[in-house]
Amino acid sequence: MWLNHSYFKYMTGFILALISIYLLSLLDAFAPIGTIISTLFYPILIAGFFYYICKPIVHVLSKLKFVPRTFAILFVYASGAGLFYLLYRLLAATIQSQVSNLSSNLPEDLKKSAQEAEKTIEENDMGVVSLSSIRQKATSFFSDLASAAGDHATEIFSALTGAATVLVVVPFVLFFLLKDGHRLLPFLMNFIPAQHQEEGKKILKDIDQTLGAYIIGQITVAFTDGVLMYIGYLIIGIDYALVLSIFVFLTAVVPFFGPLLGVLPAVVVSLTQDPAMVIYVFIIMIVVQQLEGNIVAPVVLGNRLNVHPLTIILLLIVTAALYGFIGMLIAVPLYAVLKVTLKNLYHFYRLRRIQT
């Protein structure tokens, strides 16, 4: 009888599970779980990011004779602190000066540029464009923006406090990840049946290698983009070149759209300095992207991810709409992990069928 068919039983169980989840969500039964996940997400994400950067160094040092793993981790921490201090001594004064000048001069420069644009429109619009309408819309926009900032002042303060807490917690989480991370694979293998130990071990190793290759590779690509853009900014003589190139480095960790977001501040600055300079900014960006796509990325990333560019673009568009910048940041590695996992599972499934 069809009631006894396994398909009917599975579908009935699945539907009952969905109904139970829906009813529990109406009762806010998942609220504590959501709070736990949101609290732990950013510390684990940031610590995991630095884990894959520091892990190769710790692994090499811990292989040396008479070098305990804990000492290797502390050496990496001390080296990182020393490098940060060196960069601070070399660049802090320039960055502080450029940021100070940018924050104090940019509003006035933008105002002058707007006045010049308004004058140009008045001389050439022939009654097509209404300046009063533009001015009214601009005033309304900035007024609404200021009002929204005031209304969300508490949320902004809470976000800053949360960020400070995350920065304090991350070093401790990172320390224990580096210290005991090598024990994770044997621990996970305990949950895999004995007949699937080989498959499980290969999948976990592939996931680990994929994440490590992507994170280190993308950081290298972003750093290269920042350096090349800085050289380009110096060549064209744009103001605040160092700060603008650092912004490119921070956004370039996101493929495709990151470099585009990174040049937006340079476009704004170039408009206040010389509108024709915008063309040079875009030319530099195109040259840097060509160098990255044809030389840097193939050497650094290779074919490990093997994700089609169109797939990456679609992933970034969807995750940006759902989860913002963080979604764009984790979309590609998460997709690569799922792809590696499913590919290995399918490969092992075919081998099993051939053997039987």
Buried (B, 14 or more C-beta within 10 A) or exposed (E): EEEEEEEEEEEEEEEEEEEEEEEEEEEEEEEEEEEEEEBEEBBBBBBBBBBBBBBEBBBEBBEEEEEEBEEBBEBBBEEBEEEEEEEEEEBEEEBEEBBEEBEEBBEEBBEEBBEEEBEEBEEEEEEEEEEEEBEEEEEEEEEEEEEEEEEEEEEEEEEEEEEEEBEEBBBEBBBEBBBEBEEEEEEEBEEBEEEEEEBBBBBBEBBBEBBBBBBBBBBBBBBBBBBBBBEBBEEBEBBBBBBBBBBBBBBBBBBBBBBEBBBBBBBBBBBBBEEEBBEBBBEBBEEBBEBBEEEBBEEBBEEBBEBEEEEBEEBBBEBBEEEEEEBBBBBBBBBBBEBBBEEBEEEBEEEEEEEE
